[in-house]
Amino acid sequence: MAERRTENILLAINRPPRCPFGREITFRVYGAPAPQGSKTLVPRKGRRRAHKLQHVREIDRVRMKESSKQLKHWRPHVRLVAQLTANVAKWEPWCGPVELTVVIFRTAPQRPSWKARCGLPDVMPDADKLARAIGDALSGVLYDDDRRIVDLLVYKRFGDPGALIRVRVIEENQ
């Protein structure tokens, strides 16, 4: 599995750039993608349950927590693969507008009747929440902040779980 990951990183870097307008970097991350954005109210230690809040003043007694438990593993994994790819490609964090293209792969369902219905993974998690986790993970590695993303293309497909990520620099003359 590690050999396949290394091969994909090196293939993405050694490939001549397909984009005539500027720089781009492409890499594949293997693993189960996790969404970012759904929050859960959790009571602070020594407090009563969050769903039993009686008054607005009690909101300071709770904190918000990510609903996805896999996010704490997914985001650092994406960041690590991006750092390795950026180091090999001698890529510095970009301080201008970028285009982020993400293809998220999920395993196909076991029920053939469902797969025959549409052939696309139109189930949870949402594509925009999956892209938000990837965009935040790449901040400080491939671009200085995720506010630099001006074009975002997200696709969900069946395949080996993971994501194919491409960041392309948008030049001012485009």
C-alpha positions in Angstrom: 0.0 0.0 0.0 2.9 2.4 0.9 4.5 1.7 -2.5 1.4 2.6 -4.3 1.1 5.9 -2.5 4.7 6.8 -3.2 4.3 5.9 -6.9 1.2 8.2 -7.2 3.1 11.1 -5.6 6.0 10.6 -7.9 3.8 10.1 -11.0 2.0 13.4 -10.2 5.2 15.3 -9.9 7.1 13.8 -12.9 4.2 14.3 -15.2 4.5 17.4 -17.4 2.0 20.1 -16.5 -1.2 19.8 -18.4 -2.2 23.3 -17.7 -0.7 25.9 -20.1 -1.8 28.8 -17.9 0.3 28.2 -14.8 1.6 25.9 -12.1 -0.4 23.0 -10.7 0.2 20.1 -8.4 -1.8 16.9 -8.4 -1.7 14.0 -5.9 -3.8 11.1 -4.6 -4.6 10.5 -0.9 -5.8 7.0 0.2 -8.1 6.5 3.1 -11.7 7.2 4.1 -12.6 10.8 3.5 -14.3 12.6 6.4 -16.6 15.6 6.2 -16.0 18.9 8.1 -18.7 21.3 9.1 -21.4 19.5 11.1 -21.1 20.5 14.8 -22.5 18.9 17.9 -23.2 20.8 21.2 -21.3 19.1 24.1 -21.6 20.2 27.7 -18.5 21.4 29.5 -17.3 19.2 32.3 -19.6 19.2 35.4 -22.6 20.6 33.4 -25.9 19.1 32.5 -26.7 17.8 29.0 -26.4 20.1 26.1 -29.9 19.3 24.7 -31.5 20.3 28.0 -30.6 24.0 27.8 -33.3 26.1 29.5 -32.1 29.5 28.8 -29.9 31.4 26.3 -27.4 32.3 29.1 -26.6 28.6 29.4 -25.0 28.6 26.0 -21.6 29.5 27.6 -21.8 26.2 29.4 -21.4 24.1 26.2 -18.8 23.8 23.5 -19.1 22.9 19.8 -17.4 19.7 18.6 -17.0 18.2 15.1 -19.6 15.5 14.5 -17.2 13.4 12.3 -14.9 11.3 14.4 -12.8 10.4 11.4 -11.9 14.1 10.7 -9.1 14.1 13.2 -7.3 11.3 11.3 -8.3 12.4 7.7 -7.2 16.0 7.8 -3.6 15.4 9.1 -3.2 12.5 6.6 -4.2 14.8 3.7 -1.8 17.5 5.0 1.1 15.0 5.3 0.7 13.7 1.7 0.4 17.3 0.5 3.6 18.3 2.4 5.5 15.3 0.9 4.3 16.1 -2.6 5.1 19.8 -2.2 8.6 19.1 -0.9 9.4 16.8 -3.9 8.0 19.4 -6.3 9.7 22.3 -4.5 6.3 24.0 -4.2 6.0 27.0 -1.9 2.6 28.1 -0.4 1.0 30.3 -2.9 -0.3 33.8 -1.9 -2.7 34.3 -4.7 -5.9 32.9 -6.2 -6.0 29.1 -6.8 -8.4 26.6 -8.2 -9.0 23.4 -6.1 -10.3 20.3 -7.9 -11.2 17.3 -5.7 -12.4 13.9 -6.8 -13.6 12.0 -3.8 -13.7 8.2 -4.1 -16.0 6.0 -2.0 -16.4 2.2 -2.1 -19.4 1.0 -4.1 -22.3 -0.4 -2.1 -22.8 -4.1 -1.8 -26.4 -3.9 -3.0 -26.4 -4.1 -6.8 -29.9 -2.8 -7.1 -28.9 0.5 -5.5 -25.8 0.9 -7.6 -27.8 0.2 -10.8 -30.2 3.0 -9.8 -27.8 5.9 -10.7 -24.2 4.7 -10.7 -23.1 7.7 -8.6 -22.6 8.0 -4.8 -25.5 10.4 -4.1 -25.5 9.6 -0.4 -24.0 11.2 2.7 -21.6 12.8 3.4 -22.1 16.0 1.4 -19.5 16.8 -1.2 -19.0 20.4 0.0 -18.3 19.2 3.5 -15.7 16.7 2.2 -14.1 19.5 0.2 -14.1 21.8 3.2 -12.0 19.3 5.2 -9.5 19.0 2.3 -9.3 22.8 1.7 -8.5 23.4 5.4 -5.9 20.7 5.4 -4.0 22.2 2.5 -3.9 25.7 4.1 -0.3 26.6 4.9 1.0 23.8 2.7 0.0 24.6 -0.9 -1.6 28.0 -0.4 -1.3 30.4 2.6 -5.0 30.3 3.5 -8.2 28.6 2.2 -9.7 32.0 1.4 -7.4 31.9 -1.7 -9.6 29.2 -3.3 -11.6 31.1 -5.9 -12.7 28.1 -8.0 -13.8 24.8 -6.4 -14.7 21.7 -8.4 -15.8 18.6 -6.4 -16.7 15.2 -7.7 -17.8 12.1 -5.8 -17.2 8.8 -7.6 -16.9 5.1 -6.8 -13.4 3.6 -6.4 -10.7 3.0 -3.9 -11.5 5.2 -0.9 -9.6 8.5 -0.9 -9.3 11.7 -2.9 -7.5 12.9 -6.0 -6.5 16.5 -5.4 -5.3 19.2 -7.8 -4.4 22.7 -6.9 -3.8 25.1 -9.9 -2.5 28.6 -9.6 -4.6 31.2 -11.3 -2.5 33.8 -13.0 -3.7 37.4 -13.0 -4.0 37.5 -16.8 -6.6 34.8 -16.9 
